[in-house]
Amino acid sequence: MRITYRFKNNKDYWDKRWGDIPADAPMTNTNTYPLKYALETVDSKDGKILEAGCGAGRILRYYHELAYDITGFDFIKIAIEKLREADNSLKVEVGDITNLNYKNEQFRYLLAYGLYHNLENGLDDAVKESWRVLEKGGRICASFRADNIQTRLTDWLANKRNKKVTSAEPLEFHKLNLTRKEFTSVFEKAGFAINNVFAVENMPILYKFSFFRAGSHKIFNENIARSEGYKLSILGKILQRILMKFFPNQICNIYVLIATKP
């Protein structure tokens, strides 16, 4: 397990990120992360969905507008406040994945995108809680930041662009990074049966360079990127496909796991 340290702690990072953008519109691109994998997990309206770490709400609002019974929580208060302002019919609250305020076996599906790697402590407790609130036969779909060449390069670029990189200020916890084996082991230890693990390019490394972005994404807008997916130009798509074909476990930036509670 590798830990990424930066000059801003994890909670301050998310406070600023969700504070800087409005609540998401429902996600529209069904062929990209995370909606693509949510659709592979949720196969029926007959069952409650919990989105753990719902953030700005793109997945939560997608299912809500289709009349699924979905509840969302996040540990960042401003994200929840913005979602309530956007749609007061949403079932959302501030919550802690390591100590959930839900009954045993209350949900059939649990979706958790970009959540678990934000925990400096309590990863095993978080997965145990996820197990507890899922009904037998229920499914979880979760993503985790990969420990590979891509994320190491991303961290290097982030530090290089940070003017404080030579500062004497102490570095603080930012995110966990796990290998594919480490990621699956955490869920297997909790009792989950792994269905699939995917090497996924949430934000392709090439997208960080405007030259490789699609024309409509040259000027970065996070809400648009989150709704449509991080779109690359034709050249960018070709290069990214080649990289993912031959080096998926080193070029992906996250692993997405789908697992069942037996």
N, C-alpha and C positions, 0 to 999 in steps of 0.2 A: 504494500500500500504506500503510495506516494502522496505527500501533502503539498498543496500549492499555498504559498504564503505571499501576501501582498501588503501594501501600506494601508489598506482600508479593510476593516474586518467584515465578515460575511454579512452580518445584519445591516450594517451601514451601507454596504454595496447594494443590497436588495431594497432597502428603504429609498435610496436615491433612484435606483432603476425603475421601480414601480411608481415612485413619486413623479418622475419626469415624463411619463406617458399616460394617456387616458386608458380606461378599461378597453380591453380588446373587443372587437366585433367577433362574432362566431367565425371560427376558422373555415376557409373555403376549399383549400387544396387537399383533397382526399388521398393524394398520391405521395404525400411527404410526411415526415415526422412532425408532430406526434400523432396526428389524426389517423394516418395510415395504420398505425399499430393499435390505436384504440379501437378501430373498426375490426381488426382481427381478433380482438379480445371480447368486446361486447357484442354478443350475437342475438340478444333478445331484449325487448322492453320489459319482460317479466323478471324484474329483479332490480334492486337499488344499486346505484353507482355512487362510489365515493371518489372524488378527485382530491388527492392529498397534495398540497402545494399547488393550488389552482392558479396562483399568480394573477396575471391580468385577465384571465378567464376565457381564452380562446376555445379550449376544449369544453369547459363547463357550459358555455353559452351555446356551443354547437348542439350538445345533447339536450339542453334545456329547451331550445327552440323547436326541437323535434318531439317534445313532450315526454322525454325520458325522466325517470325519477332520479335526479342527480343532486348530490350535496357536495359542496366544496369548502375547503379550509386552507388557510395559509398563515404562516407565523408573522407576516408583515401586515400590520393593521391598515396601512394606507391602501394596500391592494384590495382588501375586503371593503373598505369604505367606498372606493371608486366603483366597485362592482355593484354595491347596493344603490349608489346614485344612478348608475347606468340602467339598472333594472331591479326594482325593489321586490320582484317576485322570485329572485334567485335565492336558493337556500345556501347561504355562505356564512362563515364565521372564522374568527381568529382561533387557531388551534396549534397543538404541539404533537407531532407525529410520534414522539416517544411516550406520550401519555394522552391517548385519545379519549374524547368525551362521548363515546358511542358504546352501545351494548355489544355483547358477544354475538358474533355471526349475524350482524345487522345488514351486511351488504353482500351482493353477489359478485360485484366487480369493484376492483380498486385500481385506479389509474394514478401513477405517481411519476411525473416527468421532471427530471432535474431537481428532485427533492433530496434523496438520501445522501448525495455527495456534499450537501451543505452542512452536514452534521460533524462537528468537531469531536463530539463524544456521543455515545448512545446509538450507534448504527445497529447493533444487534437488538437493542430494545425497540427501535423503530420497526424493524422487520417483524419482531414478535408481536407488536401491537397490530401490524398490518394483518398478520395471521389471525389474531384474535377476533377482529371485527369482520372477517370474511366468513361466509357460510361454507359448509362442506361442499366441495365441488365448485366453489367460487374461484374466480381467476384474478390474477394480478398482472398488470403491465407496468413495468418500471424501467426507467433509464438511469444510467450512471456514467459519470465522466470517466473515459478510458485513460489508462496509464500507457501511453504509447508515444511515438514520434510526433504525431500531430499536436497533442496537447502540450507536450514539452516545448514544441516550437511556439505554440500560442502563448504559453507562459513567458517564454523568452522575449517575444515581441511586446507583450504587455509591459514587462519590466523595462524594456528598452525605450518604450514610448513614455514611460512614467518619468517625469523630470526629477522625482524624488529618489530615483534608483540609487543614487550615491549618498542619500541622506543617512544620517545616523539614527533616524527614527526606527524603532523595532518593527519588524515584519509581523503581521497578524494572520491568523488562519483565514483562508479563503475557500478552498474546496479540497475534498478527497479525490484521489484518482486510483482506480482499481483495474487490474488486469481482468481479462475475461474469466479466468479461473477463480480469482478472488471474488468477483461479483457473483458468480453462480453459487459459490460455496456458502456465502452469507445466507442465501435463500434456502439452499438445501439443508443447512444446519437448523433452520427454523421449522423445517418439515415440508417445504414446498416441493412439488414435483415439477421439474423444468420442462416446459413444452418446446420453447425455442429461444435462442439468443441471436440477435442480429447486430452486426457491425453497421452503425448508422452515421451518416454525415448530416448532423443537424444544421450547423453552419459550416459549409465547406471551407477549408483553409483558403482556397482561392477567392472566396467571397470577401475576404478581408482586404482585397485589393480591387479598387473600383474598376480597373481595366477589365477584369474577368466577370463583372456583374452584368446582368441583363440591363437593357437600356432604361427600363422603368425603375431600376433599382440603383442607378448610378449615384443619385443623391439618397443617402440612407434614411429610411423611415422605419423605425422598429415595428410599429403597429402593422404596416403593410407587409413587411418581411415576415412577421409572425403569422399573419393571416394567409398569405400566399405561399410561404416558404421562401427560403433564401435562394432566389433565382439567379442562375448564371447565364452568361452569354453562350452562344453556340460553341465557341472555342473553349470557354470555361467548362461547359458540360462534357465535351469530348475529353479534355485533360482529366477531369474529375472521374469520369467513368473508367479511364485507363488506370488511374491510381487505385481506385476502389476494386477493380477487377484483380489486380495483381498484388496489392498490399492492403486488403481490407482491414486487418487488425492493427495496422500502423497508421492508416490515413483516416479512419473513422474518428470522430471526437467523442462519441458515446456508444455504449452498448445498451440495447433494449431487450429486456427479458419478458417473456410471457410464461407464467407458471400457474399451477393449479394447487388448491388446498385439497388433498385427498380426503 
